[in-house]
């Protein structure tokens, strides 16, 4: 299972692992959703002329620390590099301490 975050200017997503640009598969019910989800968990990626993701579930980006605690990213972590290429900034988070009972 992988995760992807949406670029807020477009309907393009960037995977957290590998930082690939991906698109919602046209057969997905989330493809027609307006506005599109900000964050997705997906099961597979199909490459044609574009990379399409399938087996999708939408979730709130606030839940990322719970889903991928070893790698946390917020939607504001997209950085425009020289030449216009977008890159994700990764933020490590420390493990949550257990609360006393």
N, C-alpha and C positions, 0 to 999 in steps of 0.2 A: 504494500500500500504506500502510495506517495502523496505528497501535498503540493498544491500550487496556489499562488496568490495572483489576483487580477491587477493588471495595470489600469488605474482608474480613468485613464484617458481613452482606452480602447477595450475591446472584448478579447484581449490577449492575456494569457496567464503565463507565469514563469514558475517552473518547478523549483522546489527548494533543493532537491538533490540534482545536481547537474546543471542547474540554471538554464534549462531549455525553454524556448517559447513554445507553448502548446495552445490548442484551441479546443473548445467543447465540440464533441462529435455531434453532427447534425441530427442524429437519431435520439440524442439525449433530450429528456423533457426539460432540462435546465437550459438547453440551447436557446429557447424562445423566451426565457424569463427576462423581464425588464423591470428594474435593472438587474444585470447579471450578478450572481453571487460573488462576494469578495474573496472567498477562500474555498478550496475544494480538496477533498480526499478522493483519489481515483485508483482504480485497480489495474488498468492497462492503458497502453499508448499504442496507437496505430499510425504508422508513417506512410503517407502518400506524398502528395505535393506539399502537405503540411503535416505537422504532428497533431493528431487528434486524441483526446483522452476520453475513456469510457469507464463505465462502472463508477459513476460519480455520486458524491454526497456533498452537499453544501454545509458549511459551518461558519461560525463567527471567527474572525482572525484572533479574537481575544482568547480562544481556546487552544491556540498553537502551543503554548507552553505545556499544556496537558497532553497533546498529541505527539509532539516531538520535543521533549524536554531537553535533549542534547543539542538542539539547534532551534533557536527562536528567531523569528523574523516578524516584523510588523509591516503593514502595507506602505508605511512611510520610509521603509528601508531600501526602496529602489533608488539607486544613484545613477545619474547620467554621467558616463565617462567621456573622455575626449573622443571625438568622432561620432557622438550621439548614441553609442552603445550603452544599454542599461545593464547595471550589475547590481546584485543583491548584496547588502551588507549583512553579515551574520553576527548575531549577538549571543554570546554564551550566557546562560543563566545558571545560578547555583541551585543545587537540589533544594527542594522545599524541606524545611525542618518539620518534624512531626510535632503536632500540637500536644501539649500535656493534657491528660484526661482529668 
